[in-house]
Amino acid sequence: MIDEFSQIPIKMLHILSIDHVLYQDNYFQDRFFKHVTLKNRITQIKEEGILKVKQIGCSAQNREIYMLKAGRGSIKVLLWSQMHGDESTATLALFDLFKFFQSEDQYHALRKLILDHCSLYFVPMLNPDGAEVWQRRNAQGIDVNRDFLAQQSPEARALVKLQEEIQPDFGFNLHDQDSLWSVSGTKKPATISLLAPPADSTSTPTPSMLKAIQVICAMNRLLQQQIPGEVGRWRDEYEPRAVGESFQTKGIATILIESGGSASEKQKGRKLIFQALLYAFEKIASTAYRNENPIDYLQIPFNNKEIFHLLIKNCKIETVNGVIIGDIGLNYTEQFSTKEHLYTIADFGDLSTFSAYEIIEAESIVVLSPISIDSRPNLRIKHSDGTLTYLEDGVMIA
């Protein structure tokens, strides 16, 4: 281990040595939990007395929106997750952080540094109505992250009111992103993506944006030790309706963190966000983020789309005008009720410049119904070892 990490700064090594499994909150059975499960867990945490709990508002359907507070320091940090109801990876990571801060073990010095210098305010589920039916928007049909000018949604109003009350120095906007985003030029998934949102349409760095960039530089170095080449950066187009731009304009150093990867990799994203946030807290508490070179932020590659969920390569494809040799790229949507993956055709032909989460080198393929873009395929795939896989109306049957 000494050889492997010999070039890593001591404090980064300290974070990487933390066994996330020890702090994983197993109260949540999967990532599809609803508000009642979160509410029950928060009630338990409140009774334990380490973190302070406060209701900051209600959703459109009158579900409680909670804030949990840890720390007593002068640096105020506000974090919010699940603004989009179907984006729960960071919510789980926040509950792992709660368990970390409630624990007593060899990481006492790290906890003390963070909690003595920072006051951490967590909103783990801003859109409980969306979470109830596993959808992006709230019960009014509003995308809460496009409602910070109009503030028609009670969820946006609750977050703005909290921001005005506590006047945070830093903000962390926590999301999941489409699993089809990749890191430009690598064909690797963007397992984590980062952004310091701009404060205006010129994207000129403001003091708060510069602080956010420096914290991102630190987090990126930590993440590169875990997922080299799998960290992407969003382009900084100004969106005045979004919370990130709104808070950055107010002088809050705001950081967007998005967890990518396929559905099967969300636990990986949960661990990475846990580690990245702890490292960010340590850098903020010690003010060591000020030593980061902002130029390093520009070295993080942009997000792109160069991957599929499934890529079937080098197969005979029957078309209405004859047989072609090529590849079939498929993407899935995850069905909330059944948890099944429903595949559709994204592209076919020469897909040699693309990669995928799963690649099948097919010996042959029988198209049981005509294929077209966005159709749900009926395919019989013969693998090189002779085994068969079927896709029936987009559902995979081994």
Disulfide bonds with the S-S distance in Angstrom:
none
